Amino acid sequence: EIVLVVIGILIALNINNWNEGRKLAKVETALLKQLLEDAVADSAHFASRKSLFNGQIKTMVNFRALCEGRLDTIEAERILPVIESPFLLILSHSDVMNNSPDAINGISDPDLKNGLRQYKLMYEYVALGTELVNNSLQANTTDPVIELSYTFPDQDSISVADLHIWCDDEDVIGYST
């Protein structure tokens, strides 16, 4: 009888361990699915930020060319959005990584854990870079010492005469390099 009881207890423990393993695997699978969704959202977000940055760079290159006399005009719809709203928002889509810092411990694969740590560091690096650009732009556009006029005449294109305040300011021209 004692042997049967011991065998029964061992079987019950094995079943319990198996159930716990299944629960942990289910939680890990759900976590990995959420991380994948977050990564896809981050990818789309950063692709849009990259596109916006590239547009701003192109506009600032054209702006500099205008100020240096290499262009006669710039289409207003290409420069006004950059001048009127130069700030970027970095929105975090990585809910799991940001809201559950211990969630990474629920992942069993050490290579995946390491990859997620590297991803988080790169994400924070990009977010910090965006914040620094925002702070620099904000300082250059809201500092009362260097505040510039943003009022443009209603027209389809902007000429160097419309931007004389900016074109005459070496800091602005240097900043757009």
C-alpha positions as CSV (number, residue, x, y, z in Angstrom):
1,E,0.0,0.0,0.0
2,I,2.8,2.4,0.9
3,V,4.4,1.8,-2.5
4,L,1.2,2.5,-4.3
5,V,0.7,5.7,-2.4
6,V,4.3,6.8,-3.2
7,I,3.8,6.0,-6.8
8,G,0.5,7.9,-6.8
9,I,2.2,10.9,-5.2
10,L,5.0,10.8,-7.8
11,I,2.5,10.6,-10.7
12,A,0.6,13.5,-9.2
13,L,3.8,15.6,-8.9
14,N,4.8,14.8,-12.5
15,I,1.3,15.8,-13.8
16,N,1.5,19.0,-11.7
17,N,5.0,19.8,-13.1
18,W,3.8,19.1,-16.6
19,N,0.8,21.5,-16.1
20,E,3.1,24.2,-14.7
21,G,5.4,23.8,-17.6
22,R,2.4,24.2,-20.0
23,K,1.2,27.3,-18.2
24,L,4.7,28.8,-18.4
25,A,5.0,28.0,-22.0
26,K,1.6,29.5,-22.7
27,V,2.5,32.7,-20.8
28,E,5.8,32.8,-22.7
29,T,4.1,32.4,-26.1
30,A,1.6,35.2,-25.3
31,L,4.5,37.4,-24.2
32,L,6.5,36.7,-27.4
33,K,3.4,37.4,-29.5
34,Q,2.9,40.8,-27.8
35,L,6.6,41.6,-28.2
36,L,6.3,40.8,-31.9
37,E,3.3,43.1,-32.2
38,D,5.3,45.8,-30.4
39,A,8.3,45.3,-32.7
40,V,6.1,45.6,-35.8
41,A,4.5,48.8,-34.4
42,D,7.9,50.2,-33.5
43,S,9.2,49.4,-37.0
44,A,6.3,51.3,-38.7
45,H,6.8,54.2,-36.2
46,F,10.5,54.5,-36.9
47,A,10.0,54.2,-40.6
48,S,7.6,57.2,-40.5
49,R,10.1,59.1,-38.3
50,K,12.9,58.3,-40.8
51,S,10.7,59.5,-43.7
52,L,9.9,62.7,-41.7
53,F,13.6,63.3,-40.9
54,N,14.6,62.8,-44.6
55,G,11.9,65.3,-45.7
56,Q,13.2,67.8,-43.1
57,I,16.8,67.3,-44.3
58,K,15.8,67.8,-47.9
59,T,13.8,70.9,-47.0
60,M,16.7,72.3,-45.0
61,V,19.2,71.6,-47.9
62,N,16.8,73.5,-50.2
63,F,16.4,76.3,-47.6
64,R,20.2,76.7,-47.4
65,A,20.4,76.7,-51.2
66,L,17.8,79.4,-51.3
67,C,19.7,81.5,-48.8
68,E,22.9,81.0,-50.7
69,G,21.3,82.0,-54.0
70,R,21.5,78.6,-55.7
71,L,17.6,78.5,-55.8
72,D,15.2,81.2,-56.6
73,T,12.2,79.9,-54.7
74,I,11.0,76.9,-52.7
75,E,7.5,75.7,-52.8
76,A,5.7,76.9,-49.7
77,E,4.1,73.5,-49.0
78,R,7.6,72.0,-48.8
79,I,9.1,74.4,-46.3
80,L,6.3,75.6,-44.1
81,P,5.5,72.3,-42.4
82,V,9.1,72.1,-41.3
83,I,9.2,75.6,-40.1
84,E,5.8,75.6,-38.4
85,S,6.1,72.3,-36.7
86,P,9.7,71.1,-36.5
87,F,9.2,69.0,-33.4
88,L,8.9,65.2,-33.4
89,L,7.2,63.1,-30.9
90,I,8.7,59.8,-30.0
91,L,5.9,57.5,-29.0
92,S,6.7,54.2,-27.4
93,H,4.8,51.3,-28.9
94,S,6.9,48.8,-26.8
95,D,4.3,48.3,-24.1
96,V,5.7,45.1,-22.8
97,M,9.3,46.3,-22.6
98,N,8.4,49.6,-21.1
99,N,5.5,48.6,-18.8
100,S,6.8,45.2,-17.6
101,P,10.6,45.4,-17.3
102,D,10.7,42.0,-15.6
103,A,8.8,40.4,-18.5
104,I,12.1,39.5,-20.1
105,N,12.6,37.0,-17.3
106,G,9.6,35.1,-18.6
107,I,11.5,34.2,-21.7
108,S,13.5,30.9,-21.6
109,D,15.8,31.4,-24.7
110,P,19.0,33.3,-23.6
111,D,19.7,34.4,-27.1
112,L,16.3,36.0,-27.4
113,K,16.7,37.6,-24.0
114,N,20.0,39.1,-25.1
115,G,18.4,40.3,-28.4
116,L,15.6,42.0,-26.5
117,R,18.0,43.7,-24.2
118,Q,19.9,45.0,-27.2
119,Y,16.7,46.1,-28.9
120,K,15.7,48.0,-25.8
121,L,19.0,49.8,-25.7
122,M,18.8,50.7,-29.4
123,Y,15.2,51.9,-28.9
124,E,16.3,54.1,-26.0
125,Y,19.2,55.4,-28.0
126,V,16.9,56.5,-30.9
127,A,14.4,58.0,-28.4
128,L,17.2,60.0,-26.8
129,G,18.5,61.2,-30.1
130,T,15.0,62.3,-31.1
131,E,14.6,64.1,-27.8
132,L,18.0,65.9,-28.3
133,V,17.0,67.0,-31.8
134,N,13.6,68.3,-30.4
135,N,15.4,70.2,-27.6
136,S,17.8,71.7,-30.0
137,L,15.1,72.8,-32.4
138,Q,13.0,74.1,-29.6
139,A,15.9,76.1,-28.2
140,N,16.5,77.6,-31.7
141,T,12.9,78.5,-32.3
142,T,11.7,79.6,-28.9
143,D,14.7,81.3,-27.3
144,P,13.8,85.0,-27.1
145,V,17.4,85.9,-27.9
146,I,17.3,84.2,-31.3
147,E,13.5,84.1,-31.9
148,L,12.7,84.5,-35.5
149,S,9.6,85.7,-37.3
150,Y,7.5,82.8,-38.7
151,T,5.0,85.0,-40.6
152,F,5.1,84.4,-44.4
153,P,3.0,86.1,-47.1
154,D,0.2,84.0,-48.6
155,Q,1.8,82.7,-51.7
156,D,2.6,79.4,-53.4
157,S,6.4,79.8,-53.2
158,I,8.8,81.4,-50.8
159,S,11.6,83.6,-52.0
160,V,14.8,84.6,-50.3
161,A,13.2,88.0,-49.5
162,D,10.6,86.2,-47.5
163,L,13.3,84.5,-45.4
164,H,15.8,87.3,-45.1
165,I,15.7,87.2,-41.3
166,W,16.7,83.5,-41.4
167,C,19.1,83.8,-44.3
168,D,21.0,86.6,-42.6
169,D,21.4,84.6,-39.4
170,E,24.7,82.5,-39.5
171,D,23.4,80.3,-36.7
172,V,20.4,79.3,-38.8
173,I,22.4,78.6,-41.9
174,G,25.0,76.7,-39.9
175,Y,22.3,74.7,-38.2
176,S,20.8,73.6,-41.5
177,T,24.1,72.0,-42.6
